[in-house]
Amino acid sequence: MAYVLFEKGLNIRASDMNNNFEHVGSGDLLPRSGTYLSATSASLDLGESDNEWKTLYGVNAVMASGTSLNNCWNLLTEIVLSATASSIEVTGLLGDAHLIYWIMFKPVFLLTATVRLYPNSDSSASYSRSGINGSSSALAILNADDEIGMWLDDAGHETATAEFGFIQGFLHARTGLPRSFIRTSGKRYTSIDAINIWQDSSATITSLKFVSTVANAFGTGSTLYIWGGTRT
């Protein structure tokens, strides 16, 4: 589509007006800027903080980045192991841009092991936990201080088959207070409801590392999802 540059002394016909403004009324609405209304990318806003659109109707929404979305959950990572591993690390997180991380981890244990979570790869003894461990035989109270990493789950591996685990919870990520991970985890015959605390209150979270205490205990098909929650 050709666009006419309006200048002093130019006679303008109705067709010229139609051509210049047709992109507003039909077809794809593309952001345009510059002298000749050329298409531009990632340089213009739709509305602003004091002048907002009321309702947005649509079928599909494709976001190049979820860093500035508010009042919603954004899927940050989806990892499915295609080979055995000793750890899974997610980097490039946005720290205080996300108030909370929703974590869902479904490990396939090939060996008897414990899962530990290290924010920012911090493997110092700066963690604590409290909770209830329920099994087929009894209930147990969990209390521990000065642990290395957030203790999440363990598996008694069966020789013939893999043991499937499940860990889901919410990690409060904002700086200023010790970070807490409120979670439920379990496997066959065992369920744990607990809260894990990372005592560091000042470091911005930029990575989360899930570590097996035994090498290559995470089997093929182990799946990790992490969503980031934001609000205005």
C-alpha positions as CSV (number, residue, x, y, z in Angstrom):
1,M,0.0,0.0,0.0
2,A,1.4,3.4,-1.0
3,Y,1.1,6.4,1.3
4,V,1.0,10.1,0.4
5,L,3.1,12.6,2.2
6,F,0.9,15.6,3.0
7,E,2.8,18.9,2.3
8,K,1.9,22.6,2.0
9,G,0.3,23.3,-1.4
10,L,-0.6,19.6,-2.1
11,N,-4.0,19.0,-3.5
12,I,-5.5,16.0,-1.7
13,R,-8.0,13.7,-3.2
14,A,-10.4,11.4,-1.3
15,S,-8.5,8.3,-2.6
16,D,-5.3,9.7,-1.1
17,M,-7.0,10.0,2.3
18,N,-8.3,6.4,2.0
19,N,-4.9,5.0,1.2
20,N,-3.3,6.9,4.1
21,F,-5.8,5.7,6.7
22,E,-7.0,2.4,5.3
23,H,-4.6,0.5,7.7
24,V,-6.6,1.9,10.7
25,G,-9.9,0.5,9.6
26,S,-9.2,-2.9,8.0
27,G,-6.6,-5.6,7.8
28,D,-3.8,-6.0,10.3
29,L,-3.3,-3.0,12.6
30,L,0.5,-2.5,12.6
31,P,2.4,0.1,14.6
32,R,3.7,2.8,12.4
33,S,6.0,5.8,13.0
34,G,8.4,8.1,11.2
35,T,8.0,10.5,8.4
36,Y,6.3,8.1,6.0
37,L,4.4,5.9,8.5
38,S,6.7,3.0,8.0
39,A,6.0,-0.1,10.0
40,T,8.0,-0.3,13.3
41,S,8.6,-2.9,15.9
42,A,8.8,-2.8,19.7
43,S,8.8,1.0,19.8
44,L,5.2,2.1,20.4
45,D,2.7,1.5,23.2
46,L,-1.0,0.7,23.0
47,G,-2.4,3.1,25.6
48,E,-0.6,4.3,28.6
49,S,-0.8,4.2,32.4
50,D,-3.3,7.1,32.6
51,N,-5.1,6.3,29.3
52,E,-5.9,2.7,29.1
53,W,-8.0,0.6,26.8
54,K,-11.1,-0.7,28.6
55,T,-11.5,-4.2,27.2
56,L,-9.4,-6.3,24.8
57,Y,-11.2,-9.0,22.8
58,G,-9.3,-11.5,20.8
59,V,-8.8,-15.2,20.0
60,N,-5.0,-15.6,20.5
61,A,-2.4,-13.6,22.3
62,V,1.3,-14.0,21.4
63,M,3.8,-12.2,23.6
64,A,7.4,-11.8,22.7
65,S,8.2,-11.3,26.4
66,G,6.3,-11.7,29.6
67,T,8.5,-9.3,31.6
68,S,6.0,-6.5,31.8
69,L,2.7,-8.4,32.0
70,N,0.8,-7.6,35.2
71,N,-1.8,-9.4,37.2
72,C,-1.2,-12.7,35.5
73,W,0.9,-15.9,35.4
74,N,3.5,-16.2,32.7
75,L,5.0,-19.6,31.8
76,L,8.8,-19.0,32.1
77,T,10.1,-22.4,31.3
78,E,9.1,-25.9,30.4
79,I,11.8,-28.6,30.5
80,V,11.4,-32.3,29.7
81,L,14.6,-34.3,30.1
82,S,15.6,-36.3,27.1
83,A,18.5,-37.9,29.0
84,T,19.5,-38.6,32.6
85,A,20.8,-35.7,34.6
86,S,22.1,-34.8,38.1
87,S,20.5,-31.3,38.1
88,I,18.2,-29.0,36.2
89,E,19.0,-25.3,36.3
90,V,16.8,-22.4,35.1
91,T,18.7,-19.1,34.6
92,G,17.8,-15.6,33.4
93,L,15.0,-15.1,36.0
94,L,13.8,-11.6,36.7
95,G,14.2,-11.4,40.4
96,D,11.9,-8.8,41.9
97,A,10.0,-8.4,38.6
98,H,8.1,-11.5,39.7
99,L,6.7,-11.6,43.2
100,I,6.2,-15.3,43.2
101,Y,7.2,-18.4,41.3
102,W,4.8,-21.3,40.8
103,I,6.8,-24.5,40.5
104,M,5.7,-27.9,39.3
105,F,8.4,-30.6,39.1
106,K,7.7,-34.2,38.2
107,P,11.0,-36.1,38.6
108,V,11.5,-39.6,37.4
109,F,13.9,-41.1,40.0
110,L,16.2,-43.7,38.7
111,L,18.1,-44.0,41.9
112,T,17.4,-43.4,45.6
113,A,18.0,-39.7,46.0
114,T,16.8,-36.4,47.5
115,V,15.9,-33.3,45.5
116,R,17.3,-30.0,46.7
117,L,16.6,-26.5,45.4
118,Y,19.3,-23.9,45.2
119,P,18.2,-20.3,44.4
120,N,21.1,-18.6,42.8
121,S,23.1,-21.8,43.1
122,D,23.5,-21.1,46.9
123,S,24.7,-24.3,48.4
124,S,25.5,-22.9,51.8
125,A,23.8,-24.0,55.0
126,S,21.3,-21.2,55.0
127,Y,18.0,-23.0,54.7
128,S,15.4,-24.3,57.1
129,R,12.2,-26.3,56.8
130,S,9.1,-27.3,58.7
131,G,6.2,-29.6,57.8
132,I,4.4,-32.9,58.0
133,N,5.5,-36.1,56.4
134,G,2.7,-38.7,55.9
135,S,3.4,-42.2,54.9
136,S,1.5,-45.5,54.8
137,S,2.5,-46.2,58.4
138,A,2.8,-43.0,60.3
139,L,2.9,-39.2,60.4
140,A,6.1,-37.4,61.2
141,I,6.9,-33.7,62.0
142,L,9.7,-32.2,59.9
143,N,11.9,-29.5,61.5
144,A,15.4,-28.6,60.5
145,D,17.7,-25.6,60.5
146,D,21.0,-24.8,58.8
147,E,20.3,-27.2,55.9
148,I,22.1,-27.1,52.6
149,G,19.5,-26.2,50.0
150,M,15.7,-26.5,50.1
151,W,15.0,-30.1,50.9
152,L,12.0,-31.0,48.6
153,D,11.6,-34.8,48.3
154,D,13.3,-38.1,48.3
155,A,12.7,-41.4,46.6
156,G,13.2,-45.0,47.6
157,H,14.1,-46.4,44.2
158,E,12.6,-49.7,43.2
159,T,15.0,-51.9,41.2
160,A,12.6,-53.0,38.6
161,T,10.9,-49.7,37.8
162,A,11.5,-46.0,38.1
163,E,9.9,-44.1,41.0
164,F,7.8,-41.1,40.0
165,G,7.7,-38.0,42.3
166,F,5.7,-34.9,42.3
167,I,6.6,-31.4,43.7
168,Q,4.4,-28.4,43.5
169,G,4.5,-25.1,45.4
170,F,4.9,-21.4,45.4
171,L,8.2,-19.7,46.0
172,H,7.9,-16.1,47.3
173,A,10.7,-14.3,45.5
174,R,10.7,-10.7,46.4
175,T,13.7,-9.3,48.3
176,G,13.5,-7.8,51.8
177,L,12.4,-11.0,53.6
178,P,13.7,-14.5,53.7
179,R,12.3,-16.4,50.7
180,S,9.7,-19.1,51.5
181,F,8.7,-22.1,49.4
182,I,5.3,-23.4,50.4
183,R,4.9,-26.8,48.7
184,T,3.4,-30.2,48.6
185,S,5.4,-33.1,47.4
186,G,5.2,-36.9,47.3
187,K,5.5,-40.2,45.6
188,R,3.8,-43.5,46.1
189,Y,2.8,-44.1,49.7
190,T,4.3,-40.8,50.9
191,S,3.1,-37.1,51.0
192,I,4.8,-34.1,52.4
193,D,3.3,-30.6,53.2
194,A,6.1,-28.2,54.2
195,I,7.5,-24.8,54.0
196,N,11.2,-24.2,53.1
197,I,13.0,-21.0,54.0
198,W,16.0,-19.5,52.3
199,Q,17.5,-17.1,54.8
200,D,19.0,-14.7,52.3
201,S,16.7,-11.7,52.1
202,S,18.8,-9.4,49.9
203,A,20.0,-11.3,46.8
204,T,17.8,-11.0,43.8
205,I,16.8,-14.4,42.5
206,T,18.2,-14.9,39.0
207,S,18.3,-18.7,38.8
208,L,16.8,-21.8,40.4
209,K,18.7,-25.1,40.4
210,F,17.1,-28.4,41.2
211,V,19.8,-30.9,42.3
212,S,19.7,-34.6,42.9
213,T,21.9,-35.8,45.8
214,V,22.9,-38.8,43.7
215,A,24.5,-38.4,40.2
216,N,22.1,-39.0,37.3
217,A,19.1,-39.8,39.4
218,F,16.8,-37.7,37.3
219,G,15.6,-39.9,34.5
220,T,14.3,-39.3,31.0
221,G,10.9,-37.7,31.0
222,S,11.4,-35.7,34.2
223,T,9.4,-32.5,33.7
224,L,9.8,-29.0,35.1
225,Y,7.4,-26.1,34.7
226,I,7.9,-22.6,36.3
227,W,5.5,-19.8,36.0
228,G,6.2,-16.2,37.2
229,G,3.4,-14.2,38.9
230,T,3.3,-10.4,38.6
231,R,0.9,-7.7,39.7
232,T,0.6,-3.9,39.5
